[in-house]
Amino acid sequence: MLAQPSYPPPPPPPPRGKRSEFHLPRTNFFSTTRAQLAALERPPQFKNETEPIMGFLIALVSAAFLGILVAMAMNRAILPALAGAPWIAFVVLMPVVEETCKAACMLTVVYAVPSMFPTRRYGAALGAAAGFGFGVFESIFYVSGAAGVDAFIRLLVTPIMHPLWSAFVGMGVFVFVSKRPASRSLFEAAFGLPLLFLLIGMINHAVWNGIAALLPAAGGVWATPHLNTVLDIVIVFPAFAFVLRDFLGGHFNFQRFFEPLSEPSPLYPKIAPPPPPPKSVPTCPSCVQPLAYIQEYNRWYCSKCKRYVD
């Protein structure tokens, strides 16, 4: 009896470049909402590589311009009028007005780059860009009258607070833009998930501002300088970021943020298994000897040439 030949392992795959990744466990708390989002997604259809960059820049610049205007209106008109109850401006008016303004900036991108919202992740990224532009220029206006630690903290938290709030709003804009062609009215397109994500962004904004504005007024240990900012960063930001992560797929790496999601969806179906090998045994193109099919590696092997044949 001939000895069964020992087959070497298949050649390693071509190098793809080293990528540093860090992942938390997968989550799927909002499976129903994620299924609705996946059903609205479509393959990106940008005309060129610069088109999405242009969309992000339009959102950032337009939101930055509105950030200055809103900050001026709040400081010079609304806050003086609410001198007896400034918390109303911080906890109610600012979240509603600012997130609505950023949503309007994202909608302007649709007219300049119609294909800017193919998936929820593009919507969230566009929202973060609008939030970053809004927050930076709003902070520049505020810190112009502040100094020392207060100004430093304001500039420190800007890159994490406004982009997070507006990422939720951006997903709502994605749903609105995706639903609009099949909707009979603007209200029908805006009803449901678009309003839900806008509301989540406003609530996130209101909770952050509420802790920042109301906690020191409680006195005692709660009046410790900058304790409100620490609680916002340590508790509020991670909690809402975790919720956002789940809506975006529950598992991703920022280096491949826009790649297809792993969850089943109409856009990215599961790949079917490879077909079984043909009944006729092929021969080696070099030595014309019959090849052996290696089920473990799903490839044909020539025992005489000692190599795999593709």
C-alpha positions in Angstrom: 0.0 0.0 0.0 1.4 3.4 -1.0 2.0 5.8 1.9 -0.4 8.7 2.0 1.6 11.8 0.9 1.8 14.6 3.5 0.6 17.8 2.1 2.3 21.0 3.1 0.2 24.0 4.3 -1.0 26.4 1.6 1.2 29.4 0.9 0.5 32.4 3.2 -1.8 35.1 1.9 -0.2 38.3 0.4 0.8 40.8 3.1 -1.9 43.5 3.6 0.1 45.8 5.8 0.1 45.9 9.6 -2.9 47.4 11.2 -3.2 48.3 14.8 -6.6 47.4 16.1 -8.4 47.5 19.4 -11.9 46.2 19.8 -14.3 46.0 22.7 -16.8 43.0 22.7 -19.5 43.1 20.1 -22.9 44.5 21.1 -26.3 44.3 19.5 -28.8 46.0 21.9 -30.7 47.8 19.1 -31.0 45.0 16.6 -34.4 46.1 15.3 -33.2 49.7 14.7 -30.0 48.4 13.1 -32.0 46.2 10.7 -34.0 49.3 9.7 -30.8 51.2 9.1 -29.2 48.4 7.1 -32.3 48.2 4.9 -31.8 51.8 3.8 -28.1 51.5 3.1 -26.7 51.3 -0.5 -23.2 51.1 -2.0 -21.3 54.4 -2.1 -21.5 55.9 -5.6 -19.1 58.8 -5.4 -17.9 60.2 -8.8 -14.3 60.6 -7.5 -12.2 60.4 -4.4 -12.5 64.1 -3.7 -16.4 64.2 -3.6 -16.7 62.8 0.0 -14.0 65.1 1.2 -15.8 68.0 -0.3 -19.0 66.9 1.6 -17.2 66.8 4.9 -15.6 70.2 4.3 -19.0 71.8 3.4 -20.5 70.4 6.6 -17.6 71.6 8.7 -17.4 75.1 7.3 -21.1 75.8 7.2 -21.5 74.5 10.8 -18.5 76.6 11.9 -20.2 79.8 10.5 -23.4 79.0 12.3 -21.5 78.2 15.5 -20.3 81.8 15.7 -23.7 83.2 15.0 -25.5 81.0 17.6 -22.8 81.8 20.2 -23.2 85.5 19.6 -27.0 85.3 19.8 -26.9 83.3 23.0 -24.4 85.6 24.8 -25.8 88.9 23.6 -29.5 88.3 23.5 -30.8 85.1 25.0 -28.7 84.8 28.2 -29.2 88.4 29.3 -33.0 87.9 28.8 -32.9 84.7 31.0 -30.6 86.2 33.7 -33.0 84.8 36.4 -32.9 81.3 35.0 -29.9 80.8 32.8 -30.2 77.0 33.0 -33.1 77.2 30.6 -30.7 78.4 27.9 -28.1 75.8 28.7 -30.3 72.8 29.2 -33.2 73.5 26.8 -32.5 76.1 24.2 -28.9 75.4 23.3 -29.4 71.6 22.7 -32.5 72.3 20.5 -31.2 75.2 18.6 -27.6 74.0 18.1 -28.4 70.4 17.0 -31.1 71.7 14.7 -28.7 74.1 13.1 -26.1 71.4 12.6 -28.8 69.2 11.0 -29.6 72.0 8.6 -25.9 72.2 7.6 -25.8 68.5 6.9 -28.9 68.9 4.6 -27.1 71.6 2.6 -24.5 69.0 1.8 -27.2 66.9 0.0 -27.6 69.6 -2.6 -23.8 69.9 -3.2 -23.0 66.2 -3.0 -26.2 64.2 -3.4 -24.4 60.8 -2.9 -23.0 61.8 0.5 -25.3 59.6 2.6 -25.0 56.0 1.3 -24.7 54.4 4.8 -25.3 55.3 8.5 -21.6 55.6 9.0 -21.2 58.3 6.4 -24.1 60.1 8.1 -22.5 59.8 11.6 -19.1 60.9 10.2 -20.7 63.9 8.5 -22.5 64.8 11.7 -19.2 64.6 13.6 -17.6 66.9 11.1 -20.4 69.4 11.4 -20.2 69.1 15.2 -16.5 69.7 15.2 -16.7 72.8 13.1 -19.5 74.2 15.1 -17.8 73.4 18.4 -14.4 74.8 17.6 -15.7 78.2 16.4 -18.2 78.4 19.2 -15.4 77.6 21.7 -13.1 80.3 20.1 -15.9 82.8 20.7 -16.4 81.7 24.3 -12.7 81.4 25.3 -12.0 84.9 24.0 -13.6 86.1 27.2 -12.1 83.4 29.4 -8.5 82.7 30.6 -6.4 80.1 32.2 -7.8 76.7 33.1 -11.4 77.4 32.0 -10.3 78.3 28.5 -8.0 75.2 28.3 -10.8 72.9 29.4 -13.2 74.3 26.9 -10.8 73.7 24.1 -10.0 70.2 25.5 -13.6 68.9 25.5 -14.7 70.5 22.2 -13.4 67.6 20.0 -15.4 65.0 22.0 -18.6 66.7 22.9 -20.1 68.4 19.8 -19.0 65.6 17.4 -20.6 62.9 19.5 -23.9 64.8 19.8 -24.0 65.5 16.1 -23.1 62.0 15.1 -26.5 60.9 16.2 -28.1 63.8 14.3 -26.1 62.7 11.2 -27.6 59.2 11.3 -31.0 60.8 11.5 -30.2 62.9 8.4 -29.0 59.7 6.6 -32.4 58.1 7.3 -34.3 61.2 6.2 -32.4 61.5 2.9 -32.8 57.8 2.3 -36.6 57.8 2.9 -37.3 61.1 1.2 -37.6 59.8 -2.5 -40.3 57.3 -1.5 -42.1 59.6 1.0 -45.2 61.6 0.1 -44.2 64.6 2.3 -41.3 66.0 4.3 -43.1 65.1 7.5 -43.4 61.4 6.5 -39.7 61.3 5.7 -38.8 63.0 9.0 -41.1 60.9 11.2 -39.6 58.0 13.0 -35.9 57.3 13.1 -34.8 60.8 11.9 -36.6 62.5 14.8 -35.5 59.8 17.2 -31.8 60.3 16.4 -32.2 64.1 16.5 -33.8 63.7 19.9 -31.0 61.5 21.1 -28.4 64.1 20.1 -30.4 66.8 21.9 -30.7 64.7 25.0 -27.0 63.9 25.0 -26.3 67.7 24.6 -28.8 68.6 27.4 -27.4 66.0 29.9 -23.8 67.3 29.3 -24.9 70.9 29.7 -27.1 70.1 32.6 -24.3 68.6 34.6 -21.9 71.4 33.6 -24.4 74.2 34.5 -26.5 72.8 37.4 -24.0 70.7 39.4 -22.0 73.5 40.9 -25.2 75.2 42.1 -25.8 72.1 44.4 -23.0 73.3 46.6 -20.9 71.2 48.9 -18.6 68.7 47.2 -20.5 69.1 44.0 -19.2 72.6 43.7 -15.6 71.3 43.5 -13.9 73.2 40.6 -14.2 71.3 37.3 -15.9 68.2 38.9 -18.8 68.7 36.5 -16.4 68.5 33.5 -14.8 65.3 34.9 -18.2 63.7 35.4 -19.2 64.6 31.8 -16.1 63.1 30.4 -16.0 60.0 32.6 -19.7 59.1 32.7 -21.8 61.0 30.0 -19.4 60.7 27.1 -18.7 56.9 27.4 -22.4 56.1 27.9 -23.6 57.8 24.8 -20.5 56.8 22.8 -21.4 53.2 23.7 -24.9 53.7 22.4 -23.6 55.3 19.2 -21.2 52.4 18.7 -24.1 49.9 18.9 -26.2 51.8 16.3 -23.2 51.9 14.0 -22.8 48.1 14.0 -21.6 47.3 17.5 -18.0 46.6 16.4 -15.7 48.6 14.2 -12.2 50.0 13.8 -11.7 53.6 13.0 -9.0 52.8 10.4 -11.7 50.9 8.4 -14.7 52.9 9.5 -16.4 53.1 6.1 -15.9 49.4 5.2 -19.0 47.2 4.8 -20.7 46.1 8.0 -20.4 42.5 9.1 -24.1 42.3 10.2 -26.5 40.8 7.7 -28.3 43.3 5.5 -29.8 43.7 2.1 -26.7 45.6 1.0 -24.0 43.2 2.3 -25.4 39.6 2.1 -23.5 36.6 3.4 -21.1 35.1 0.8 -22.2 31.6 -0.3 -19.8 28.8 0.3 -17.5 27.7 -2.6 -18.9 25.0 -4.9 -17.8 21.4 -4.6 -14.8 20.3 -6.7 -15.7 19.0 -10.2 -16.0 15.2 -10.7 -13.3 15.0 -13.3 -9.9 15.2 -11.8 -7.7 17.9 -13.4 -4.1 17.4 -14.2 -1.0 19.4 -13.4 -0.1 21.8 -16.2 3.6 21.1 -15.6 3.8 17.3 -15.3 0.3 16.3 -16.5 -0.1 14.1 -13.4 -3.6 13.9 -11.8 -4.0 16.4 -9.0 -5.2 15.6 -5.5 -8.0 17.8 -4.0 -7.2 18.9 -0.5 -10.6 19.5 1.2 -9.0 21.3 4.2 -7.6 24.1 2.0 -10.1 23.9 -0.9 -7.2 23.6 -3.4 -5.6 21.1 -5.8 -2.2 19.8 -5.1 0.4 18.1 -7.3 2.4 15.5 -5.3 5.0 15.2 -8.0 5.7 18.9 -8.3 5.1 19.5 -4.6 3.0 22.6 -5.1 -0.6 23.8 -5.2 -2.1 24.5 -8.6 -4.6 27.4 -8.9 
